[in-house]
């Protein structure tokens, strides 16, 4: 499956966490609660904070590397230049 569009992600129930370089998308119903994201970088992912995802608290490369390791696909991202 190729990279999805913003419209497709939103239609599938993903919530947008906007950033300067990229937007992060999260779908709670897909999450397996492995805590991969939480263990990877508390500056970006912290469930004790609202919003719990702050995309700009790390480099885009760091954020995408964490998201690429998400075992469930509950986290996705799109670079701003992709749309």
PyMOL Python script that loads the backbone (N, CA, C, O; Angstrom):
from pymol import cmd

cmd.read_pdbstr("""\
ATOM      1  N   UNK A   1       0.846  -1.175   0.000  1.00  0.00           N
ATOM      2  CA  UNK A   1       0.000   0.000   0.000  1.00  0.00           C
ATOM      3  C   UNK A   1       0.892   1.239   0.000  1.00  0.00           C
ATOM      4  O   UNK A   1       1.860   1.306   0.757  1.00  0.00           O
ATOM      5  N   UNK A   2       0.579   2.197  -0.827  1.00  0.00           N
ATOM      6  CA  UNK A   2       1.341   3.433  -0.901  1.00  0.00           C
ATOM      7  C   UNK A   2       0.957   4.403   0.202  1.00  0.00           C
ATOM      8  O   UNK A   2       0.069   4.140   1.014  1.00  0.00           O
ATOM      9  N   UNK A   3       1.641   5.517   0.208  1.00  0.00           N
ATOM     10  CA  UNK A   3       1.381   6.571   1.186  1.00  0.00           C
ATOM     11  C   UNK A   3      -0.041   7.099   1.000  1.00  0.00           C
ATOM     12  O   UNK A   3      -0.465   7.372  -0.123  1.00  0.00           O
ATOM     13  N   UNK A   4      -0.758   7.238   2.084  1.00  0.00           N
ATOM     14  CA  UNK A   4      -2.127   7.731   2.024  1.00  0.00           C
ATOM     15  C   UNK A   4      -2.148   9.256   2.025  1.00  0.00           C
ATOM     16  O   UNK A   4      -1.175   9.903   2.411  1.00  0.00           O
ATOM     17  N   UNK A   5      -3.255   9.809   1.595  1.00  0.00           N
ATOM     18  CA  UNK A   5      -3.414  11.255   1.581  1.00  0.00           C
ATOM     19  C   UNK A   5      -4.025  11.714   2.907  1.00  0.00           C
ATOM     20  O   UNK A   5      -4.542  10.910   3.683  1.00  0.00           O
ATOM     21  N   UNK A   6      -3.952  13.022   3.144  1.00  0.00           N
ATOM     22  CA  UNK A   6      -4.563  13.612   4.328  1.00  0.00           C
ATOM     23  C   UNK A   6      -6.048  13.264   4.384  1.00  0.00           C
ATOM     24  O   UNK A   6      -6.555  12.867   5.433  1.00  0.00           O
ATOM     25  N   UNK A   7      -6.735  13.409   3.273  1.00  0.00           N
ATOM     26  CA  UNK A   7      -8.169  13.115   3.195  1.00  0.00           C
ATOM     27  C   UNK A   7      -8.448  11.662   3.560  1.00  0.00           C
ATOM     28  O   UNK A   7      -9.373  11.383   4.322  1.00  0.00           O
ATOM     29  N   UNK A   8      -7.666  10.744   3.029  1.00  0.00           N
ATOM     30  CA  UNK A   8      -7.866   9.319   3.318  1.00  0.00           C
ATOM     31  C   UNK A   8      -7.639   9.015   4.793  1.00  0.00           C
ATOM     32  O   UNK A   8      -8.407   8.267   5.399  1.00  0.00           O
ATOM     33  N   UNK A   9      -6.593   9.588   5.371  1.00  0.00           N
ATOM     34  CA  UNK A   9      -6.298   9.345   6.780  1.00  0.00           C
ATOM     35  C   UNK A   9      -7.427   9.861   7.672  1.00  0.00           C
ATOM     36  O   UNK A   9      -7.856   9.174   8.598  1.00  0.00           O
ATOM     37  N   UNK A  10      -7.901  11.066   7.389  1.00  0.00           N
ATOM     38  CA  UNK A  10      -8.995  11.646   8.183  1.00  0.00           C
ATOM     39  C   UNK A  10     -10.267  10.803   8.036  1.00  0.00           C
ATOM     40  O   UNK A  10     -10.968  10.562   9.018  1.00  0.00           O
ATOM     41  N   UNK A  11     -10.561  10.362   6.827  1.00  0.00           N
ATOM     42  CA  UNK A  11     -11.746   9.519   6.585  1.00  0.00           C
ATOM     43  C   UNK A  11     -11.652   8.185   7.324  1.00  0.00           C
ATOM     44  O   UNK A  11     -12.676   7.591   7.659  1.00  0.00           O
ATOM     45  N   UNK A  12     -10.438   7.712   7.580  1.00  0.00           N
ATOM     46  CA  UNK A  12     -10.236   6.448   8.290  1.00  0.00           C
ATOM     47  C   UNK A  12     -10.219   6.631   9.809  1.00  0.00           C
ATOM     48  O   UNK A  12     -10.012   5.666  10.545  1.00  0.00           O
ATOM     49  N   UNK A  13     -10.434   7.852  10.278  1.00  0.00           N
ATOM     50  CA  UNK A  13     -10.523   8.094  11.709  1.00  0.00           C
ATOM     51  C   UNK A  13      -9.252   8.593  12.373  1.00  0.00           C
ATOM     52  O   UNK A  13      -9.172   8.624  13.601  1.00  0.00           O
ATOM     53  N   UNK A  14      -8.264   8.983  11.591  1.00  0.00           N
ATOM     54  CA  UNK A  14      -7.027   9.521  12.159  1.00  0.00           C
ATOM     55  C   UNK A  14      -7.256  10.968  12.593  1.00  0.00           C
ATOM     56  O   UNK A  14      -7.946  11.724  11.909  1.00  0.00           O
ATOM     57  N   UNK A  15      -6.685  11.343  13.710  1.00  0.00           N
ATOM     58  CA  UNK A  15      -6.701  12.717  14.200  1.00  0.00           C
ATOM     59  C   UNK A  15      -5.373  13.366  13.817  1.00  0.00           C
ATOM     60  O   UNK A  15      -4.327  12.718  13.856  1.00  0.00           O
ATOM     61  N   UNK A  16      -5.419  14.638  13.451  1.00  0.00           N
ATOM     62  CA  UNK A  16      -4.232  15.363  12.990  1.00  0.00           C
ATOM     63  C   UNK A  16      -3.579  16.111  14.146  1.00  0.00           C
ATOM     64  O   UNK A  16      -4.245  16.790  14.927  1.00  0.00           O
ATOM     65  N   UNK A  17      -2.257  15.970  14.234  1.00  0.00           N
ATOM     66  CA  UNK A  17      -1.429  16.759  15.149  1.00  0.00           C
ATOM     67  C   UNK A  17      -0.458  17.532  14.259  1.00  0.00           C
ATOM     68  O   UNK A  17       0.550  16.989  13.807  1.00  0.00           O
ATOM     69  N   UNK A  18      -0.770  18.790  14.013  1.00  0.00           N
ATOM     70  CA  UNK A  18      -0.044  19.593  13.034  1.00  0.00           C
ATOM     71  C   UNK A  18       1.292  20.081  13.575  1.00  0.00           C
ATOM     72  O   UNK A  18       1.428  20.411  14.753  1.00  0.00           O
ATOM     73  N   UNK A  19       2.265  20.117  12.687  1.00  0.00           N
ATOM     74  CA  UNK A  19       3.579  20.644  13.004  1.00  0.00           C
ATOM     75  C   UNK A  19       4.067  21.543  11.891  1.00  0.00           C
ATOM     76  O   UNK A  19       3.391  21.704  10.874  1.00  0.00           O
ATOM     77  N   UNK A  20       5.232  22.126  12.075  1.00  0.00           N
ATOM     78  CA  UNK A  20       5.802  23.018  11.066  1.00  0.00           C
ATOM     79  C   UNK A  20       6.278  22.253   9.833  1.00  0.00           C
ATOM     80  O   UNK A  20       5.978  22.641   8.704  1.00  0.00           O
ATOM     81  N   UNK A  21       7.029  21.151  10.052  1.00  0.00           N
ATOM     82  CA  UNK A  21       7.596  20.374   8.944  1.00  0.00           C
ATOM     83  C   UNK A  21       6.663  19.273   8.457  1.00  0.00           C
ATOM     84  O   UNK A  21       6.572  18.997   7.261  1.00  0.00           O
ATOM     85  N   UNK A  22       5.978  18.656   9.400  1.00  0.00           N
ATOM     86  CA  UNK A  22       5.130  17.517   9.068  1.00  0.00           C
ATOM     87  C   UNK A  22       3.961  17.453  10.033  1.00  0.00           C
ATOM     88  O   UNK A  22       3.994  18.019  11.126  1.00  0.00           O
ATOM     89  N   UNK A  23       2.927  16.747   9.596  1.00  0.00           N
ATOM     90  CA  UNK A  23       1.770  16.498  10.444  1.00  0.00           C
ATOM     91  C   UNK A  23       1.776  15.025  10.828  1.00  0.00           C
ATOM     92  O   UNK A  23       2.081  14.153  10.014  1.00  0.00           O
ATOM     93  N   UNK A  24       1.433  14.768  12.087  1.00  0.00           N
ATOM     94  CA  UNK A  24       1.329  13.412  12.593  1.00  0.00           C
ATOM     95  C   UNK A  24      -0.151  13.071  12.687  1.00  0.00           C
ATOM     96  O   UNK A  24      -0.967  13.906  13.078  1.00  0.00           O
ATOM     97  N   UNK A  25      -0.487  11.848  12.328  1.00  0.00           N
ATOM     98  CA  UNK A  25      -1.859  11.359  12.363  1.00  0.00           C
ATOM     99  C   UNK A  25      -1.918  10.167  13.307  1.00  0.00           C
ATOM    100  O   UNK A  25      -1.049   9.295  13.279  1.00  0.00           O
ATOM    101  N   UNK A  26      -2.953  10.137  14.144  1.00  0.00           N
ATOM    102  CA  UNK A  26      -3.096   9.053  15.119  1.00  0.00           C
ATOM    103  C   UNK A  26      -4.517   8.515  15.090  1.00  0.00           C
ATOM    104  O   UNK A  26      -5.483   9.278  15.074  1.00  0.00           O
ATOM    105  N   UNK A  27      -4.634   7.183  15.082  1.00  0.00           N
ATOM    106  CA  UNK A  27      -5.934   6.517  15.101  1.00  0.00           C
ATOM    107  C   UNK A  27      -5.987   5.617  16.331  1.00  0.00           C
ATOM    108  O   UNK A  27      -5.377   4.548  16.353  1.00  0.00           O
ATOM    109  N   UNK A  28      -6.711   6.051  17.343  1.00  0.00           N
ATOM    110  CA  UNK A  28      -6.803   5.319  18.604  1.00  0.00           C
ATOM    111  C   UNK A  28      -7.347   3.913  18.418  1.00  0.00           C
ATOM    112  O   UNK A  28      -6.896   2.985  19.091  1.00  0.00           O
ATOM    113  N   UNK A  29      -8.304   3.738  17.522  1.00  0.00           N
ATOM    114  CA  UNK A  29      -8.902   2.410  17.355  1.00  0.00           C
ATOM    115  C   UNK A  29      -7.921   1.392  16.777  1.00  0.00           C
ATOM    116  O   UNK A  29      -8.147   0.188  16.901  1.00  0.00           O
ATOM    117  N   UNK A  30      -6.856   1.843  16.161  1.00  0.00           N
ATOM    118  CA  UNK A  30      -5.838   0.936  15.619  1.00  0.00           C
ATOM    119  C   UNK A  30      -4.701   0.665  16.605  1.00  0.00           C
ATOM    120  O   UNK A  30      -3.960  -0.306  16.455  1.00  0.00           O
ATOM    121  N   UNK A  31      -4.570   1.521  17.604  1.00  0.00           N
ATOM    122  CA  UNK A  31      -3.426   1.453  18.515  1.00  0.00           C
ATOM    123  C   UNK A  31      -3.420   0.153  19.323  1.00  0.00           C
ATOM    124  O   UNK A  31      -4.439  -0.238  19.892  1.00  0.00           O
ATOM    125  N   UNK A  32      -2.260  -0.512  19.367  1.00  0.00           N
ATOM    126  CA  UNK A  32      -2.084  -1.755  20.133  1.00  0.00           C
ATOM    127  C   UNK A  32      -1.472  -1.478  21.503  1.00  0.00           C
ATOM    128  O   UNK A  32      -1.205  -2.410  22.262  1.00  0.00           O
ATOM    129  N   UNK A  33      -1.250  -0.217  21.818  1.00  0.00           N
ATOM    130  CA  UNK A  33      -0.713   0.219  23.112  1.00  0.00           C
ATOM    131  C   UNK A  33       0.607  -0.478  23.468  1.00  0.00           C
ATOM    132  O   UNK A  33       0.820  -0.898  24.605  1.00  0.00           O
ATOM    133  N   UNK A  34       1.477  -0.586  22.472  1.00  0.00           N
ATOM    134  CA  UNK A  34       2.803  -1.162  22.703  1.00  0.00           C
ATOM    135  C   UNK A  34       3.713  -0.167  23.430  1.00  0.00           C
ATOM    136  O   UNK A  34       4.736  -0.551  23.995  1.00  0.00           O
ATOM    137  N   UNK A  35       3.333   1.109  23.410  1.00  0.00           N
ATOM    138  CA  UNK A  35       4.086   2.206  24.024  1.00  0.00           C
ATOM    139  C   UNK A  35       5.402   2.495  23.302  1.00  0.00           C
ATOM    140  O   UNK A  35       6.285   3.149  23.856  1.00  0.00           O
ATOM    141  N   UNK A  36       5.532   2.016  22.089  1.00  0.00           N
ATOM    142  CA  UNK A  36       6.739   2.300  21.304  1.00  0.00           C
ATOM    143  C   UNK A  36       6.988   3.799  21.220  1.00  0.00           C
ATOM    144  O   UNK A  36       8.110   4.253  21.443  1.00  0.00           O
ATOM    145  N   UNK A  37       5.961   4.566  20.903  1.00  0.00           N
ATOM    146  CA  UNK A  37       6.125   6.017  20.749  1.00  0.00           C
ATOM    147  C   UNK A  37       6.470   6.671  22.081  1.00  0.00           C
ATOM    148  O   UNK A  37       7.335   7.546  22.139  1.00  0.00           O
ATOM    149  N   UNK A  38       5.803   6.256  23.143  1.00  0.00           N
ATOM    150  CA  UNK A  38       6.035   6.860  24.461  1.00  0.00           C
ATOM    151  C   UNK A  38       7.444   6.586  24.967  1.00  0.00           C
ATOM    152  O   UNK A  38       8.066   7.453  25.580  1.00  0.00           O
ATOM    153  N   UNK A  39       7.940   5.401  24.717  1.00  0.00           N
ATOM    154  CA  UNK A  39       9.289   5.038  25.152  1.00  0.00           C
ATOM    155  C   UNK A  39      10.361   5.707  24.289  1.00  0.00           C
ATOM    156  O   UNK A  39      11.504   5.859  24.720  1.00  0.00           O
ATOM    157  N   UNK A  40       9.992   6.100  23.082  1.00  0.00           N
ATOM    158  CA  UNK A  40      10.970   6.643  22.139  1.00  0.00           C
ATOM    159  C   UNK A  40      11.326   8.100  22.394  1.00  0.00           C
ATOM    160  O   UNK A  40      12.497   8.468  22.316  1.00  0.00           O
ATOM    161  N   UNK A  41      10.328   8.941  22.699  1.00  0.00           N
ATOM    162  CA  UNK A  41      10.618  10.368  22.888  1.00  0.00           C
ATOM    163  C   UNK A  41       9.464  11.045  23.629  1.00  0.00           C
ATOM    164  O   UNK A  41       8.415  11.327  23.049  1.00  0.00           O
ATOM    165  N   UNK A  42       9.679  11.300  24.924  1.00  0.00           N
ATOM    166  CA  UNK A  42       8.636  11.946  25.742  1.00  0.00           C
ATOM    167  C   UNK A  42       8.409  13.400  25.350  1.00  0.00           C
ATOM    168  O   UNK A  42       7.350  13.952  25.648  1.00  0.00           O
ATOM    169  N   UNK A  43       9.356  14.022  24.700  1.00  0.00           N
ATOM    170  CA  UNK A  43       9.153  15.403  24.268  1.00  0.00           C
ATOM    171  C   UNK A  43       8.079  15.490  23.186  1.00  0.00           C
ATOM    172  O   UNK A  43       7.369  16.491  23.086  1.00  0.00           O
ATOM    173  N   UNK A  44       7.966  14.440  22.382  1.00  0.00           N
ATOM    174  CA  UNK A  44       6.978  14.405  21.304  1.00  0.00           C
ATOM    175  C   UNK A  44       5.707  13.692  21.752  1.00  0.00           C
ATOM    176  O   UNK A  44       4.606  14.189  21.517  1.00  0.00           O
ATOM    177  N   UNK A  45       5.845  12.543  22.389  1.00  0.00           N
ATOM    178  CA  UNK A  45       4.701  11.707  22.769  1.00  0.00           C
ATOM    179  C   UNK A  45       4.613  11.619  24.291  1.00  0.00           C
ATOM    180  O   UNK A  45       5.494  11.051  24.936  1.00  0.00           O
ATOM    181  N   UNK A  46       3.548  12.184  24.865  1.00  0.00           N
ATOM    182  CA  UNK A  46       3.383  12.174  26.316  1.00  0.00           C
ATOM    183  C   UNK A  46       1.889  12.202  26.635  1.00  0.00           C
ATOM    184  O   UNK A  46       1.234  13.231  26.470  1.00  0.00           O
ATOM    185  N   UNK A  47       1.358  11.081  27.088  1.00  0.00           N
ATOM    186  CA  UNK A  47      -0.082  10.976  27.356  1.00  0.00           C
ATOM    187  C   UNK A  47      -0.542  11.795  28.552  1.00  0.00           C
ATOM    188  O   UNK A  47      -1.745  11.935  28.770  1.00  0.00           O
ATOM    189  N   UNK A  48       0.379  12.335  29.326  1.00  0.00           N
ATOM    190  CA  UNK A  48       0.015  13.172  30.469  1.00  0.00           C
ATOM    191  C   UNK A  48      -0.175  14.637  30.061  1.00  0.00           C
ATOM    192  O   UNK A  48      -0.475  15.484  30.903  1.00  0.00           O
ATOM    193  N   UNK A  49      -0.002  14.930  28.784  1.00  0.00           N
ATOM    194  CA  UNK A  49      -0.072  16.293  28.275  1.00  0.00           C
ATOM    195  C   UNK A  49      -1.194  16.382  27.246  1.00  0.00           C
ATOM    196  O   UNK A  49      -1.523  15.393  26.591  1.00  0.00           O
ATOM    197  N   UNK A  50      -1.776  17.558  27.106  1.00  0.00           N
ATOM    198  CA  UNK A  50      -2.759  17.834  26.049  1.00  0.00           C
ATOM    199  C   UNK A  50      -2.207  18.944  25.179  1.00  0.00           C
ATOM    200  O   UNK A  50      -1.905  20.004  25.727  1.00  0.00           O
ATOM    201  N   UNK A  51      -2.051  18.799  23.896  1.00  0.00           N
ATOM    202  CA  UNK A  51      -2.191  17.541  23.178  1.00  0.00           C
ATOM    203  C   UNK A  51      -1.041  16.585  23.504  1.00  0.00           C
ATOM    204  O   UNK A  51       0.057  17.019  23.852  1.00  0.00           O
ATOM    205  N   UNK A  52      -1.297  15.319  23.391  1.00  0.00           N
ATOM    206  CA  UNK A  52      -0.290  14.339  23.792  1.00  0.00           C
ATOM    207  C   UNK A  52       0.812  14.157  22.745  1.00  0.00           C
ATOM    208  O   UNK A  52       1.864  13.589  23.039  1.00  0.00           O
ATOM    209  N   UNK A  53       0.567  14.639  21.524  1.00  0.00           N
ATOM    210  CA  UNK A  53       1.601  14.620  20.480  1.00  0.00           C
ATOM    211  C   UNK A  53       1.939  16.058  20.132  1.00  0.00           C
ATOM    212  O   UNK A  53       1.070  16.822  19.714  1.00  0.00           O
ATOM    213  N   UNK A  54       3.214  16.430  20.305  1.00  0.00           N
ATOM    214  CA  UNK A  54       3.705  17.750  19.895  1.00  0.00           C
ATOM    215  C   UNK A  54       4.797  17.500  18.856  1.00  0.00           C
ATOM    216  O   UNK A  54       5.962  17.273  19.181  1.00  0.00           O
ATOM    217  N   UNK A  55       4.382  17.549  17.627  1.00  0.00           N
ATOM    218  CA  UNK A  55       5.232  17.195  16.495  1.00  0.00           C
ATOM    219  C   UNK A  55       6.540  17.977  16.449  1.00  0.00           C
ATOM    220  O   UNK A  55       7.582  17.421  16.105  1.00  0.00           O
ATOM    221  N   UNK A  56       6.494  19.251  16.789  1.00  0.00           N
ATOM    222  CA  UNK A  56       7.672  20.112  16.650  1.00  0.00           C
ATOM    223  C   UNK A  56       8.672  20.007  17.798  1.00  0.00           C
ATOM    224  O   UNK A  56       9.654  20.749  17.812  1.00  0.00           O
ATOM    225  N   UNK A  57       8.458  19.121  18.749  1.00  0.00           N
ATOM    226  CA  UNK A  57       9.392  18.981  19.871  1.00  0.00           C
ATOM    227  C   UNK A  57      10.610  18.124  19.546  1.00  0.00           C
ATOM    228  O   UNK A  57      11.429  17.853  20.424  1.00  0.00           O
ATOM    229  N   UNK A  58      10.734  17.700  18.300  1.00  0.00           N
ATOM    230  CA  UNK A  58      11.911  16.954  17.828  1.00  0.00           C
ATOM    231  C   UNK A  58      12.029  17.198  16.330  1.00  0.00           C
ATOM    232  O   UNK A  58      11.113  17.731  15.704  1.00  0.00           O
ATOM    233  N   UNK A  59      13.137  16.814  15.775  1.00  0.00           N
ATOM    234  CA  UNK A  59      13.319  16.986  14.322  1.00  0.00           C
ATOM    235  C   UNK A  59      12.332  16.093  13.568  1.00  0.00           C
ATOM    236  O   UNK A  59      11.877  15.069  14.078  1.00  0.00           O
ATOM    237  N   UNK A  60      12.023  16.502  12.366  1.00  0.00           N
ATOM    238  CA  UNK A  60      11.139  15.691  11.528  1.00  0.00           C
ATOM    239  C   UNK A  60      11.671  14.293  11.319  1.00  0.00           C
ATOM    240  O   UNK A  60      10.903  13.331  11.295  1.00  0.00           O
ATOM    241  N   UNK A  61      12.983  14.168  11.167  1.00  0.00           N
ATOM    242  CA  UNK A  61      13.601  12.855  10.958  1.00  0.00           C
ATOM    243  C   UNK A  61      13.419  11.967  12.185  1.00  0.00           C
ATOM    244  O   UNK A  61      13.164  10.769  12.053  1.00  0.00           O
ATOM    245  N   UNK A  62      13.548  12.545  13.375  1.00  0.00           N
ATOM    246  CA  UNK A  62      13.349  11.778  14.611  1.00  0.00           C
ATOM    247  C   UNK A  62      11.908  11.302  14.716  1.00  0.00           C
ATOM    248  O   UNK A  62      11.652  10.139  15.027  1.00  0.00           O
ATOM    249  N   UNK A  63      10.971  12.202  14.456  1.00  0.00           N
ATOM    250  CA  UNK A  63       9.546  11.861  14.551  1.00  0.00           C
ATOM    251  C   UNK A  63       9.178  10.770  13.553  1.00  0.00           C
ATOM    252  O   UNK A  63       8.472   9.825  13.905  1.00  0.00           O
ATOM    253  N   UNK A  64       9.646  10.888  12.317  1.00  0.00           N
ATOM    254  CA  UNK A  64       9.295   9.883  11.312  1.00  0.00           C
ATOM    255  C   UNK A  64       9.909   8.526  11.635  1.00  0.00           C
ATOM    256  O   UNK A  64       9.292   7.491  11.383  1.00  0.00           O
ATOM    257  N   UNK A  65      11.111   8.521  12.188  1.00  0.00           N
ATOM    258  CA  UNK A  65      11.746   7.253  12.570  1.00  0.00           C
ATOM    259  C   UNK A  65      10.920   6.542  13.646  1.00  0.00           C
ATOM    260  O   UNK A  65      10.733   5.327  13.586  1.00  0.00           O
ATOM    261  N   UNK A  66      10.429   7.298  14.622  1.00  0.00           N
ATOM    262  CA  UNK A  66       9.583   6.716  15.676  1.00  0.00           C
ATOM    263  C   UNK A  66       8.291   6.172  15.071  1.00  0.00           C
ATOM    264  O   UNK A  66       7.887   5.048  15.368  1.00  0.00           O
ATOM    265  N   UNK A  67       7.651   6.966  14.230  1.00  0.00           N
ATOM    266  CA  UNK A  67       6.382   6.554  13.633  1.00  0.00           C
ATOM    267  C   UNK A  67       6.575   5.335  12.741  1.00  0.00           C
ATOM    268  O   UNK A  67       5.730   4.440  12.725  1.00  0.00           O
ATOM    269  N   UNK A  68       7.669   5.290  12.006  1.00  0.00           N
ATOM    270  CA  UNK A  68       7.937   4.125  11.153  1.00  0.00           C
ATOM    271  C   UNK A  68       8.073   2.845  11.974  1.00  0.00           C
ATOM    272  O   UNK A  68       7.879   1.752  11.443  1.00  0.00           O
ATOM    273  N   UNK A  69       8.403   2.966  13.261  1.00  0.00           N
ATOM    274  CA  UNK A  69       8.521   1.805  14.136  1.00  0.00           C
ATOM    275  C   UNK A  69       7.231   1.412  14.838  1.00  0.00           C
ATOM    276  O   UNK A  69       7.203   0.431  15.581  1.00  0.00           O
ATOM    277  N   UNK A  70       6.166   2.168  14.611  1.00  0.00           N
ATOM    278  CA  UNK A  70       4.873   1.854  15.245  1.00  0.00           C
ATOM    279  C   UNK A  70       4.367   0.515  14.719  1.00  0.00           C
ATOM    280  O   UNK A  70       4.156   0.371  13.515  1.00  0.00           O
ATOM    281  N   UNK A  71       4.167  -0.472  15.601  1.00  0.00           N
ATOM    282  CA  UNK A  71       3.799  -1.805  15.132  1.00  0.00           C
ATOM    283  C   UNK A  71       2.376  -1.921  14.591  1.00  0.00           C
ATOM    284  O   UNK A  71       2.091  -2.844  13.828  1.00  0.00           O
ATOM    285  N   UNK A  72       1.485  -1.021  14.959  1.00  0.00           N
ATOM    286  CA  UNK A  72       0.076  -1.157  14.566  1.00  0.00           C
ATOM    287  C   UNK A  72      -0.327  -0.317  13.367  1.00  0.00           C
ATOM    288  O   UNK A  72      -1.355  -0.583  12.745  1.00  0.00           O
ATOM    289  N   UNK A  73       0.467   0.692  13.034  1.00  0.00           N
ATOM    290  CA  UNK A  73       0.066   1.619  11.983  1.00  0.00           C
ATOM    291  C   UNK A  73      -0.866   2.710  12.488  1.00  0.00           C
ATOM    292  O   UNK A  73      -1.421   3.471  11.695  1.00  0.00           O
ATOM    293  N   UNK A  74      -1.041   2.790  13.799  1.00  0.00           N
ATOM    294  CA  UNK A  74      -1.911   3.812  14.389  1.00  0.00           C
ATOM    295  C   UNK A  74      -1.331   5.206  14.224  1.00  0.00           C
ATOM    296  O   UNK A  74      -2.065   6.193  14.276  1.00  0.00           O
ATOM    297  N   UNK A  75      -0.029   5.297  14.028  1.00  0.00           N
ATOM    298  CA  UNK A  75       0.637   6.578  13.780  1.00  0.00           C
ATOM    299  C   UNK A  75       1.077   6.640  12.321  1.00  0.00           C
ATOM    300  O   UNK A  75       1.664   5.696  11.792  1.00  0.00           O
ATOM    301  N   UNK A  76       0.785   7.753  11.694  1.00  0.00           N
ATOM    302  CA  UNK A  76       1.203   8.013  10.322  1.00  0.00           C
ATOM    303  C   UNK A  76       1.702   9.449  10.267  1.00  0.00           C
ATOM    304  O   UNK A  76       1.509  10.209  11.217  1.00  0.00           O
ATOM    305  N   UNK A  77       2.328   9.818   9.189  1.00  0.00           N
ATOM    306  CA  UNK A  77       2.786  11.200   9.024  1.00  0.00           C
ATOM    307  C   UNK A  77       2.768  11.581   7.557  1.00  0.00           C
ATOM    308  O   UNK A  77       2.840  10.730   6.670  1.00  0.00           O
ATOM    309  N   UNK A  78       2.670  12.885   7.323  1.00  0.00           N
ATOM    310  CA  UNK A  78       2.820  13.453   5.993  1.00  0.00           C
ATOM    311  C   UNK A  78       3.689  14.691   6.120  1.00  0.00           C
ATOM    312  O   UNK A  78       3.416  15.571   6.936  1.00  0.00           O
ATOM    313  N   UNK A  79       4.732  14.755   5.315  1.00  0.00           N
ATOM    314  CA  UNK A  79       5.536  15.974   5.237  1.00  0.00           C
ATOM    315  C   UNK A  79       4.688  17.060   4.618  1.00  0.00           C
ATOM    316  O   UNK A  79       3.876  16.775   3.739  1.00  0.00           O
ATOM    317  N   UNK A  80       4.852  18.290   5.048  1.00  0.00           N
ATOM    318  CA  UNK A  80       4.036  19.403   4.552  1.00  0.00           C
ATOM    319  C   UNK A  80       4.113  19.537   3.023  1.00  0.00           C
ATOM    320  O   UNK A  80       3.120  19.884   2.383  1.00  0.00           O
ATOM    321  N   UNK A  81       5.275  19.266   2.445  1.00  0.00           N
ATOM    322  CA  UNK A  81       5.393  19.403   0.993  1.00  0.00           C
ATOM    323  C   UNK A  81       4.652  18.311   0.232  1.00  0.00           C
ATOM    324  O   UNK A  81       4.522  18.393  -0.989  1.00  0.00           O
ATOM    325  N   UNK A  82       4.161  17.284   0.940  1.00  0.00           N
ATOM    326  CA  UNK A  82       3.434  16.208   0.276  1.00  0.00           C
ATOM    327  C   UNK A  82       1.984  16.584  -0.021  1.00  0.00           C
ATOM    328  O   UNK A  82       1.291  15.874  -0.749  1.00  0.00           O
ATOM    329  N   UNK A  83       1.525  17.713   0.550  1.00  0.00           N
ATOM    330  CA  UNK A  83       0.149  18.140   0.241  1.00  0.00           C
ATOM    331  C   UNK A  83       0.019  19.625   0.287  1.00  0.00           C
ATOM    332  O   UNK A  83      -1.067  20.157   0.054  1.00  0.00           O
TER     333      UNK A  83
END
""", "prot")
cmd.dss("prot")
cmd.show_as("cartoon", "prot")
cmd.util.cbc("prot")
cmd.orient("prot")
